[in-house]
Amino acid sequence: MSQTRLSNTPMAHIESLPINVSVVSQMIKQEVTLTGPSEELRSALLAMAEEYQAAGDDRYKSAIKDFSAFMHDLELYAQGLDLPPGWVQATTFWLVCDNHIIGRSTLRHHLTPELEREGGHIGYDIRPSERRKGYGTLILKLTLEKAMSLGLSRVLVTCDADNLASARIIEKNGGKLQGQVISDRSGKVVSQYWIEL
């Protein structure tokens, strides 16, 4: 899969986002990239999965259980094959610096009525040890570029209304609040943002 390299992004475009300048300089120096999943990053992904697990979050437990099966599923999802009920074709990306995975994003190629309520086109997460460093803003920005390459002209991103950090990240990337709904899964208020590309 192709990579999006921050070092190739025009500085004027980077500066249009309110990210800490010293953090951006560090990112450029170390060449942070948004890349597709790779077997070469097995140990890096498992290290991130174990970090989440230590923090009480088992979102990557399938990778710990069987990394090869985990990777196979990601490839199927990217091709839109053998999808679980209610799922759509989706491409996964890893934000990587020096063989260290900082976070993950998922780009859904289209929406279902359920995803229009909650989930949207893009989901992302930053590993616990790398939060509050500007990487959330960066990973969403780079994933929006992937969405544009996919031919999307506008993208829906959602977050819990009480997740102020995520709301700020979405707004920094041009998100405009369009509405709020009650989650069928959590019962919490979910904010819906549209971003024009």
N, C-alpha and C positions, 0 to 999 in steps of 0.2 A: 504493500500500500504506500501511497505517497505520503510525504512528510511536509508539515508546515513548519518552517524554521523562523523563529522570532528574529534571528539576525538578518533575514532577508526582508523584514517588514519595514517600510519607510518610517524613520524616526518621527516625522510629523504626525503620522497616524497613531503611533504609540503614545505620543504626548497628548493626543486628543482625549485619552482616557485618564481619569484621575487616579493613577497608580503611583505609589511611592517611587520617586525618581531613582533612589539608590537601589531599590529592589529591581527595577527595570534594568539598570546598568549591570547588575549582577547577573540577571537572566541572559542578557546579550553576551556577556563575557563567557558564560558557561554554556551557551547555545541550548536553550530550552526548545524542544521540538514537540509537535503534536503528531504522533505516528500511530499506525495501525498495530494491533497486537502481534507479538512475535515470540516464537519459541526461544529466541536468544535472550529474552527478558524474563524467562521463567523464574529465576531466583529473585529478581527485582519485584515481580508481581507477588510472589509468595511472601516476600518480606513485608510488602504493603498489606497483604491479606492478614498476616499474623499481627501486624500493628493494629489493624482494625479489631481483630479478635481480642487482643489484649485490652482494648478499650470497651469491650462488651458489645461489639458490632460484628455480626456474622455474615455480612453481605457478600463476602468472598469465600464462604465456606466450601462451595462447590469446587473452587480452584485448589484449595488445600486438599480436598478429598481426592480429586483426579484432575490434574492440570491439563492433560491431553484432551479429556472429554470437555473440559471448560473451554479450551481453545476451539475445539471442533464445533461446539454450540455457537460461539461467537461468529465463526465463519458461515454457518448455516443461517444465522440471523441476518448477516450482512447480505446474503444472497436471497433472503426471503423464503427459505426452504424449511419445511418441517417446523413451522412456528407453533408455539403453544396457543391455545384458544385465547383470542383477544389481543394477541401480539401482532406487531407489524414489522416489516422489513426495517432493520436498524443497523447502523454501522458504529462500531466502538473504536474509540481513540484513547491512547495513553499519552499523558503529558510527561515527557522524559527529559532528564538532565543528567548527563554523565552516567548512563545506565542505572539511574535511580528514578523510579516511577513516582511522580508527585501526585498525580490524580488521574481520573478517568472521565471521559464524556461519552455519551451515547446520542447519536443523531438518528431520529426516527424519520423515515422517508415520507410518511404521510400520517394523517390522524384518523382515528376512529371517534365516534361520538364520546366514548369514555375518555379518550386522551384529550379531547377538546375541553372537557371539564377539569381534568387533572392529569398531569404528566407532560403534555405538550410534545413539541418536536425534540427538545433537548433536555437531557438529564446529565448531571455532572457531580462529582465529589472529589474533594481534596483530602489526602490522608491527614490524620490528626496532627502529626508533627510539622506539617507544612502549611497549616492554616494561618490566617492573618498576615500573609506575606504578599498578597496581591495575586496569588495564583488562581483564585476563583474567577476574578475578573479576566485574567489572561486566557484561561481554558475556555470560557464562554466566548470570548472574542474570536479565538482561533477556530472554534467549532462553528461559529456563525459564518466564517469564511468557507468552511467545508459545505455548509448548507447552501450558500450562494453558488458554489461550484456544482452542487447537485441540481441547481435550477430553481430552488425555492426563492420566492420574492418577499415573503414574510414568514416569521417563525413565532410560534407560541412557546413561552416558557412559563412554568408555574412554580409556586413555592408556598409553603405554609405562611399565612399572614403574620404569624408571630416570629417568623424567621427573618429578622431584620437584616442580618448579614447577607442572606441570599437576595433579599429584595433590593439591597443597595447594589449588589453585583449586577443584577438584571437591569436596573435603572442606569448604571454606568455604561452599559452596553446598548443604550437606546430604548430599553423596554418602557412601554406605556401601559399603565394599569387600565384594563378594559372591564374587569368585573371580579367578583368574588363569589365562591360557591362553598357549600359544605361538603367536605370529602365523604364519599360513600365508604371509604376504608377506615379513616381515622376519626371521623366526626368533627375534625378541625376545619377552620375557615381556610380556604385556599385562594390565593391571589393569582389572577390570570393576566399575563403581560404579553403583548404583541410587539415584535421588533421588525421594523421595515428594513429590508436589505438593499 
